[in-house]
Structures are given as structure tokens and as C-alpha cells.
Amino acid sequence: MRDLPNLTLVLGGARSGKSGHAQALAEAAAPERLYIATAEPGDAEMAARIAAHRAERGPGWRTAEAPLDVTAALATAADAAVLVDCLTLWLSNLMAAEQDAPAQTETLLQAVADAAVPVVMVSNEIGLGLVPDTRLGRRFRDAQGRLNQRVAQAAGRVVFVAAGLPLTLKSG
């Protein structure tokens, strides 16, 4: 496993290039990789997005579908570098299932700390725009901000991607 801390967080907006950057990090780290997918194909357009992402990954990748239990999927990594894409959808899934997102976050971060492989997590930075006009939107935005802060605190490296350009926010 080369040049990755135990946990790397890659943040950015929609279509910023964050997933591509995270994928490149994982591919450089190990010949075998585990992609933990949190998205669910709720409609035809999302199913097409998922299929396109899977095709872009190519050989050397194994996929675990884990819309809720990322920790269990992480336990299957063996010697593979891990890419979790993405924490934003995971949080949305947890909130929809009325699960305790902060507790689930702590459980996941403990599993990452105990892992013998590097883990790269992708998350959206959604707090840079307007204040959502609905209570649910504000609740989600706030929860996403807290999740990103907690994961960034635990991460050895944090990268923000904008317009395809990575900016290292934390390196240690």
C-alpha cells in the first residue's frame, strides 16, 4: 500500500472531479481495490449513473453495495485499498432509515482506524450555497457539515476538489 494514510477524505461539489481523484488515489495505492457504493438505483437515470461509474473503474476493482452498512462492507476489504463513494448518499440513506448518523459515523471511523488498508472516502461539500428553504434541507445540510467535520478530523489527509483541481487541506 503506497502513500496513503489510513483515511483520506476527498471533498467537493457535484461534478467537481472528486470521485475521479479519489479513484486515482486508490488505484495508485494498491493493485486490488474495493469500491463501497452507497447509491441505490431509485430510477433509470440513477441506474445509468451507477452503471457508468462501474464501467469507468475497470479491472482491479471489486464492488460492495452498502447503502447503509458501510462498516460491514469495509470488513470484506482483505488486502484491497478501499474507496467509499459517497458519504453524502450514505448520510441520506441513514436519515431516511431514521438511523443515528452520528453513532454510525463513530462506528465507521473506529472500523477505519482498525483497518490494515488505506480508506478513501468521498463526500460532498454542500454548505457553500444558499440556506435551504425547507426544514429537512437545513437538517440535512447541517448533518452533512457535521459528518464532514468529524471525518476530516479523523483523516490523515483531506483534499478539496473544485473544477477537477485538487487542493490539499490537510496532510499529516
N, C-alpha and C positions, 0 to 999 in steps of 0.2 A: 504494500500500500504506500503510495508516494504522495508526499507534500500536502496532505490534507489533515487538518486537526480532527479530533473525534467528532466534532459537529461544526458544520458550515451552514450559515443561513444566507440565502440569496433572496433579496427583496426587490420589488419593482412594481410598476403599474402594469395594466393589461397590455399585452403585446410589446412589452419593453425589451424582450430578449432574455428575461431571467431564466426561463426553463432551458433554453439553449445553452446559456452559460453554465447552469448547474449540471446539465448533461455532460458538457465538455470536462468539467471538474471531475465528475465521477468516472468518465472514460479514461482520463489521464491517471487516475488513482489505482485502477485495478482492471485486469482483463475480464473479470466476471463482475457483473453488476446486477443489483436487484432494484427494480423500479416499483415503488409502492404508490399505487394510483388511488387517489381519494375521490375521483369524479365518478359519477353514476350517469349512464346514458338515459336521461329522462325524456329525451325527444330525439328525433332523427338528426338534427343539426349537432347535438352534443355527441351522439354516437359516431358521427362522421369525424368530429374533432378528435375523439379518443382513438379512432382507427388511424387517423393521420399521425398522431403523436406516436403510436405504437410502430407504425411503418418507418418513421424517421429514426427511431432508436436503432434498428438493425440488429445484427448478431452480437452476442456477448451480453445480452440483456434478458433477464427473467422478470416477469411481471406478477405482482401480487395485488389483487383488488382488495382494498381496505378502506371503504368509505367511513368506517367508524373505528375499527380496531387496528390502528397503525402499529401499536406496540406488539401485538401478536404477529403481524407480518414481519416486523423487524427481527423477531426471534428466529425467522427462517433464513436469515442472511447467510449463514455459514461464513465463507471467506469472501463474500462479494461486497464491494462498495455499495452503499445504499443511497438512492435518490427518492425522497418523499416529495411528491408533486400532487397537490399542494396543500399547505396548511389552511389556506382560506376556505377551500371546499370542505376540508375536514372539520373546521370550526362550524361552518354552515350545517353540515350533517349532524354534528353533535347537538347544536342548538335545536334543530328540527326534531331530533330524537329526545329532546329535553334531558340531555345528559349534562353532568357537571364538567364543563370545559376546563376550568382551572385545575380540578383534580386529575382529569385525563391528561392535561398538559404535564403535570408533575410526574405522573406515571410514565409517560412517554420519555421525558427528559432523563428520568432515572434509568430507563432501559437503554437510552443512547449512551449515558455515562458508563454503563456496564458493558456495552458492546465492544467487541475487539476489532471492529471495522469502522472506517470513516462513514459518516452520515451527512448527506447534503439535503437540506430542507429548503423548499421554495415557498414563498408567501407573498401575497400582495400587500403593498403599502397603500391602503385605501384612505388614509387620513389626510391626504394632501388636497382634497377637493372641498366641495361645499358641504355644509352640515346637512345630513339627510333630513327630509321633511316629514318622515314618519318615525314613530317611536321605535318600531322594530329596526329600521335602518340605523338609527342612532345607537341602539343597543348593540347591533352587530358591529358597527364601526368602532365603538368603544371596546368591545370584546376582542376584536381583531388587533387593535392597538396594544392592548394588554398582552395578548398572546405573542405578538411580535417582540415586544419588550422583554418578555420572560425568556423566549428562545434566544434572542440576541445576547442576553445576559449570560446564558449557559454556553453559547457558542465560542469557539476559539477564533473563528473568522466570520465576519459579516460583510457582505457585498451588496451594494445597491446598484441596480442596472436601470439605466434610462437610455432610450434610443439605441439600444444594443451595446452601450458602453458601460463596462463595469467600473464601479468606484468602490474601493475597499474602505469600509467604515471602521472595521476592527480587525486587527491581525495580531495574534499572540501565540 
